[in-house]
Amino acid sequence: TTADDIIQSCLEGVILRLNDVINLIVNARQSLATSSEATSEERPVVIASGNGLVNNPLMMQMLADCSGLSVLVDAETSEATSRGAALMTAISLKEMRVQHGCVAHDETTPTLNNLGEEGISTLKQSVPGDASSWWASKSATQDQLIDAMSSVWR
């Protein structure tokens, strides 16, 4: 085992956990979408932030390959996490007001699906490659390890 092997394993572990979080978000997004939004063919994208991901093209590509989603870096946002949280809050509040009849829904009303990539000035982008089966086997191995260790964590 070399230092490179250890670094690669650490990066793979981080990417696999990020992919699990992305899957939870995508699934929650699909379950919360209205019926008109649910029919949308639009694929979600990952908007990256943080020096570890943004400044590491290999890690961005690993995340794109593992998740099957494009990974973008917004050139104009240094705090994408805060921006994302603010956008999700604004959308949720607007949707609650629409559901309760306080305001009308129109085409300009932001929703979970119509944020899209408008307004994102892309600095860098990684698109998924052909590594999905390789990542699926890594994910299955990690799930087996987590299951095997779960009795230790209880």
N, C-alpha and C positions, 0 to 999 in steps of 0.2 A: 504494500500500500504506500503510495507516494503522497506528497503534499497536494499535488494536483487532484488526486483521487478524492482526498478529504474535502477539498474546496468544491469539487464538482458535486459530491454527495450533499454537502451543506446547501448549495444552490438548488439542487433538485428537491430537497426537503422543503425549502422555503417556497419554491414554485408550486409544489403539490399542495401545500396548505393554502396558498393564495388561490389556487384553482378551486379548492373546496369552498372557500369564501365566495368566489365569483359564482359558482354553481348555486349556492344558497341565495345570493342576490338575484340571479336570473330567474330561479324558481319562484321566489317571492314576488318579483316583478310580474311574472306571468300570472300568478294567482290573484294579484291585485288589479290587473289590467281590466278595463271595461271590455264588453264584448266587441265593440268596434276596434279597440286597440288590440285585442287578442288575435284578430285576423291579419294584423300587420305582418308583412314578410321581413321587416327590417331587423337586421341582426344587431345585437348590442355590441358596443365597443368598450374597451378598457381605456380609461384616461389615466395615464401614469403620472405619479408625482413622487417626490422623494429622491434624494441623490443616489441611493443604492440602485434603484431601478432606472431612473432617467439617464444616469451617466454610465450605465453598463449595457451596451447593445446586445451582448450575449444573453443577459438576464431578460431583457425585453423580448428577444426572440424565443427564449425558452418559455416565457409566459404565453406568448402568442401561439406557439406550437402546442403547449399543454392544454390551453383553454379553447383553442380553435377560434379565438376572437382576435381582431386587430387590436394592437396596443398603440395608443397615440400619446404623444407628449404635447400638451397645450403650451405654445410658446409664450402666451401672455399671462399664464397663471402660475405663480410660484407656490401657491397653497391650494392645490386641486382638491385636497381632502375637505378643507373648509368650504370651498366653492361648491363641491358636490353635496355636502350636508345642507348648505343654504338652499341650493336648488331643490333638493328633495323636500325640505320643509315648505318652501313656497308652493311647490306642486301639490303636496298633501293638503295644505291649508286651502288652496284654491279648489281642489276636488271635494273637500268637505263642504265648502260653501256652496258648490254646485249641487251636491247631493241633497243638501238641506233647503235648496231653493232660494238661497240668499243672492246668488248671481247666476246669470245665464251662461251656458257653455257655448263657446264659439270656436271657430277654427284656430284662433290665435291663443286660445287658452293652453298653457303648457300642460303636457301630460307626461306620463312615464315614457311613452313611445315617441312623442314628436320633438323631443329635445334634439335628437339626431346629432349630427356633427356640425350643424350651423353654429357659427360663433366660435368655433374652435380653430385657432390659427395653429396648424400642425407644424411642430418643430421637427419631430421624428416620428416614424411609424414602423412597426414591425407587423407583418402579416403572417398568418399561420402557414407552416410548411407541411411536409409529408410525415411528420413524426408522431402522429396521433396514436398509432398502435404501440409504439415504444413507450410513450407516456402512459398509456392505459395499463401496460404491464407494470410500470413503476408504481402507479397509483394502487394497483391491486396488491403489490408486494408491501407497500406502506400500510395499507388497510389491514393486511394480515399481521404485520408487526404491532400495530396499534391494538388489534383484538387480542393478540398474545400477551401484551403488556397491561391490558385493562384491569386484570385482577390485582396487579401491583398498585394501581392508582385508586383502588376502592378502599 
